[in-house]
């Protein structure tokens, strides 16, 4: 009978990946998604851009990230599983996990008051010029354009936004970044969550002008998830952040 060896710090380091390979795993799927979104968005305007993006993410990005984890599980543990994303994870205590997640969410709210205006000020010269040349179709804040679509299409956009932005996206991304990839750079110690937070932010190629806020908001959650060996903290935090942004989007969309 095969007895699985316990996972130690040394064995984790032996499973580490080079930063170049980590970056390939992160940016290849993200680049393919962004390119497909850009190309298809130019070819058609039947589907709203936000709905198109999440449909493509459901077809390209999230399956790719899950496949990487599953194949790693097969390679390392002999069967397709999410185990590579859950190495040395402690069984989460629901109340503590929720409390920490909510506190981190509150901290992110405070940071948004300070960091977002600063980032907007710093990036406005570039984002303004880019916004002037990009088709209005790709502007997710162009509510007037979205309201021109049939009501059922607008409804499906909101449903897709809710499902993929609030639930599917955060869970898959946290398993991939805070779970699998962070464990693959364990040699960096406490710098690992910092490195992964920066890479996580930069991987959002479709939202290039929010990196300062994204890094400052997600770093405390990434560090706590790493320190506590509990990615559920990061999942709760991520879901809460995206829930607020999604609800805000829908309220503004239907405010007229």
Secondary structure as the mmCIF struct_conf table of DSSP 4:
data_model
#
loop_
_struct_conf.conf_type_id
_struct_conf.id
_struct_conf.beg_label_comp_id
_struct_conf.beg_label_asym_id
_struct_conf.beg_label_seq_id
_struct_conf.end_label_comp_id
_struct_conf.end_label_asym_id
_struct_conf.end_label_seq_id
HELX_LH_PP_P HELX_LH_PP_P1 UNK A 4 UNK A 7
HELX_RH_AL_P HELX_RH_AL_P1 UNK A 9 UNK A 14
TURN_TY1_P TURN_TY1_P1 UNK A 15 UNK A 15
HELX_RH_AL_P HELX_RH_AL_P2 UNK A 19 UNK A 43
BEND BEND1 UNK A 46 UNK A 47
HELX_RH_AL_P HELX_RH_AL_P3 UNK A 49 UNK A 56
HELX_RH_PI_P HELX_RH_PI_P1 UNK A 57 UNK A 61
HELX_RH_AL_P HELX_RH_AL_P4 UNK A 62 UNK A 77
BEND BEND2 UNK A 78 UNK A 82
HELX_RH_3T_P HELX_RH_3T_P1 UNK A 83 UNK A 85
BEND BEND3 UNK A 86 UNK A 86
TURN_TY1_P TURN_TY1_P2 UNK A 87 UNK A 88
HELX_LH_PP_P HELX_LH_PP_P2 UNK A 89 UNK A 93
HELX_RH_AL_P HELX_RH_AL_P5 UNK A 94 UNK A 111
HELX_RH_PI_P HELX_RH_PI_P2 UNK A 112 UNK A 116
HELX_RH_AL_P HELX_RH_AL_P6 UNK A 117 UNK A 133
BEND BEND4 UNK A 134 UNK A 134
HELX_RH_3T_P HELX_RH_3T_P2 UNK A 136 UNK A 138
TURN_TY1_P TURN_TY1_P3 UNK A 140 UNK A 141
HELX_RH_AL_P HELX_RH_AL_P7 UNK A 143 UNK A 147
TURN_TY1_P TURN_TY1_P4 UNK A 148 UNK A 148
BEND BEND5 UNK A 149 UNK A 149
HELX_RH_AL_P HELX_RH_AL_P8 UNK A 151 UNK A 162
HELX_RH_PI_P HELX_RH_PI_P3 UNK A 163 UNK A 168
HELX_RH_AL_P HELX_RH_AL_P9 UNK A 169 UNK A 174
HELX_RH_PI_P HELX_RH_PI_P4 UNK A 175 UNK A 181
HELX_RH_AL_P HELX_RH_AL_P10 UNK A 182 UNK A 183
TURN_TY1_P TURN_TY1_P5 UNK A 184 UNK A 185
HELX_RH_3T_P HELX_RH_3T_P3 UNK A 186 UNK A 191
HELX_RH_AL_P HELX_RH_AL_P11 UNK A 192 UNK A 202
TURN_TY1_P TURN_TY1_P6 UNK A 203 UNK A 203
TURN_TY1_P TURN_TY1_P7 UNK A 205 UNK A 206
BEND BEND6 UNK A 207 UNK A 207
TURN_TY1_P TURN_TY1_P8 UNK A 208 UNK A 209
HELX_RH_AL_P HELX_RH_AL_P12 UNK A 211 UNK A 228
TURN_TY1_P TURN_TY1_P9 UNK A 229 UNK A 229
HELX_RH_AL_P HELX_RH_AL_P13 UNK A 231 UNK A 253
TURN_TY1_P TURN_TY1_P10 UNK A 254 UNK A 254
#
